[in-house]
Amino acid sequence: MAMDRLRILCEDTFFRGAFCGVAAGVVKNFLAFIFFFIIFTDEHYFWKFSSVLAYHGPPENLFMHITALIIELMFCAFLGVIFVLLVASIKTRHYLLMGTLYGSFIWFFVKCIVVIYKVDQLKPSTTIHPFIIWMLSMLFGLLIAILDKKLSPKTS
């Protein structure tokens, strides 16, 4: 019964894109949490960008972390919808490559915004941080592509 409802919902391109974006965003943010809070004990994570936009600085308490994470996941949902609409218009068999390139483009676009507008709070402190964020962004695009392929209605 629940799978039938999910199958019906996934026929809607907007819902499928938003679902894929949020699911990929949860994985991306979880891995970012592991890398940057546990391994590097640093404050470079994906929802810091949304916190700087919303609060003009990094989150200072639990409420700010949660709202910044929600904003980040809403952005991920938006990116998922854009990807699903893009795939529908391009029609390619190489969806994994397209997802990886999409994630790289998102990373590059956000990096350009940080550099052009001189957002010093988001500049990386070490050379490994941009690489990890780029890899996680590519993984995000790859996960969106995989989920979209799995959830797309089968056409015969």
Secondary structure as the mmCIF struct_conf table of DSSP 4:
data_model
#
loop_
_struct_conf.conf_type_id
_struct_conf.id
_struct_conf.beg_label_comp_id
_struct_conf.beg_label_asym_id
_struct_conf.beg_label_seq_id
_struct_conf.end_label_comp_id
_struct_conf.end_label_asym_id
_struct_conf.end_label_seq_id
HELX_RH_AL_P HELX_RH_AL_P1 ALA A 2 CYS A 10
TURN_TY1_P TURN_TY1_P1 GLU A 11 GLU A 11
BEND BEND1 ASP A 12 ASP A 12
HELX_RH_AL_P HELX_RH_AL_P2 THR A 13 PHE A 33
HELX_RH_PI_P HELX_RH_PI_P1 ILE A 34 ILE A 39
BEND BEND2 PHE A 40 PHE A 40
HELX_RH_AL_P HELX_RH_AL_P3 PHE A 46 TYR A 55
BEND BEND3 HIS A 56 GLY A 57
BEND BEND4 ASN A 61 ASN A 61
HELX_RH_AL_P HELX_RH_AL_P4 LEU A 62 ILE A 90
BEND BEND5 ARG A 93 ARG A 93
HELX_RH_AL_P HELX_RH_AL_P5 TYR A 95 ILE A 116
TURN_TY1_P TURN_TY1_P2 TYR A 117 LYS A 118
HELX_RH_3T_P HELX_RH_3T_P1 ASP A 120 LEU A 122
BEND BEND6 LYS A 123 LYS A 123
BEND BEND7 SER A 125 THR A 127
HELX_RH_AL_P HELX_RH_AL_P6 ILE A 128 LEU A 151
BEND BEND8 SER A 152 SER A 152
HELX_LH_PP_P HELX_LH_PP_P1 PRO A 153 LYS A 154
#
